[in-house]
Amino acid sequence: MLSWILPNRSKLNPIETRVIDAIAAALPEDSAALLRTQVSLINKVQRIDQDREVDFYHMEKGKPTFPDSALFPNRAEELEMARVHLTDVVTGHQTKATVSLVKGRLFCIEFSHTPRDLSGSGDLKIEIEQLKNPVNTGELKP
């Protein structure tokens, strides 16, 4: 409705995309494919507290919903899927991000510091500190 006033409210920004892409690249292919499917279904992005919290939704008829076929088998109430460390190689700004699932779906990225201080996606170094495979909840990286 307000998409022409508030553009890109339904899309991930370049930094969020880089975080998700780094996680997908480190996951087994079946898990990565499911994550990419979930990202493709996101049609509402809510950014709170200077973009420190970014929540993802798939909305239908004004209500959040998600097709069962796109959910991860692990349907825990909340699962911390990944923790990553981001460094802007140009400015030196750093932040950590936690990526969480809720009931089998990608729900949010929480940044320790506002990602607005990062200059852009092209100059980011992203290191995965912890990664859990949401298909079997096995930890992939310490």
N, C-alpha and C positions, 0 to 999 in steps of 0.2 A: 504494500500500500504506500509506504513512504520511501520506497527504494530509490525514487528519483531525487529525493531530498537527502537521504542517508545512504549513499552508494556503498557497496561492498559490505553491507551488514550480513550478507548471506555467504560470504566467501572468506577463506582463510587468508591472512596477509602473508607476505613473503617470508617473514621470520617464522611464523607458525607452520607454514608449508615446509620450510627447511627442517624444522624439528621433527615433524611427522615423517618426512622423507628419510631422515637419518635413522629413525626407529624402524621404519619399514625395511630399509636396506639391511638392517642387522637381524631381522626376524627370519625364520624359515619361510619359504615361499608361500605356503598355504596361509600362514598367519598374515604375511605381508599383503597378500591379495585381499583377504577379508578386511584388513585395515583400510586399504585403498578404496574398497567398495563402500565402507562406512563413510569415509571422507567425501566420496562422490554424492552421498545421500544428504549431506549437511546442507540445509537451506536457511538456517538462522545461526548467526554467531553473536554471542553477547559478550562484550568486553567490559570489565568492571575494574575500578581502582587503578586508573592509568594503564589499563591493559595488563595488569598483573594477573588477573584471572580471566580466562577466556573459556566460555562455555559453548558447547556445540549441540545443536538440535536438528532433528528432522521433524518438520511441522506439517501436519495435514489437518485441514479444516480448523485451523487455529489451535490445535492441540499437539503436544509433543508425542511422537510415536516412532517406532522403529520396526521394520519388518523382521520377523524372527529369523528368516533365512540369512540375514546380514549380521546376526549376533555371534559373538565368540562363544564357544562352549562353556567357558567359565563365566557363570552368571552371578558371581559374588556381588553383594550389595555395593562394594567399592573395591577396586583393585588398582594399586599403584603399578602401572605397567612399566614406566620408565622414569629414570632421573637422568637428566642431561645437563652438561655444563656448556654454556655459550660464551665465546669471547669474540669481541669485535676486534679484528686484527689491526684496524686503522686507529681506533680511539683507545683501545685497551679496556673499554667497558666490559664488565662481566655480569652474568646472571645465571642462576640455575633454574631449571624448569622441571616440574613433575607432571607427567602425563598420566591421567587416570581414566579408568573405565568404570561405568556404573551399570550393573546388571548386563554385562556383556557388550556394551557399546562405548565407543569413544565419547567421553563426556567433557573433559576439560584439560587445559594446560594451565598450571599455576607457576608464575615466575617469581623468583625471590626479589627481584628488582624490576622496575618497569622496563620492558623491552624497547620503549621509545628512545632510550639512550643508545641503542645499538644503531649503527649507521645504515645497515641494510643487509639483505640476505647474502649478497655476493661476497662480503668480507667477513663472514662468520666462520669461526672454528667451532665445531660441535663435537663434543666428546660424550659418549654414553657411559654413565657411571654405573647404572643398574638397569637391567632389562629383564622382564618376565614375559614368557610366551603365554599369551592369553588362551591359547588352544589347550595347553596342559598345565599352565602356571609354573612351569619349570623355569628357574632363573638361568638366563643365558650369559650374563656378565656380572661380575661382582660389583 
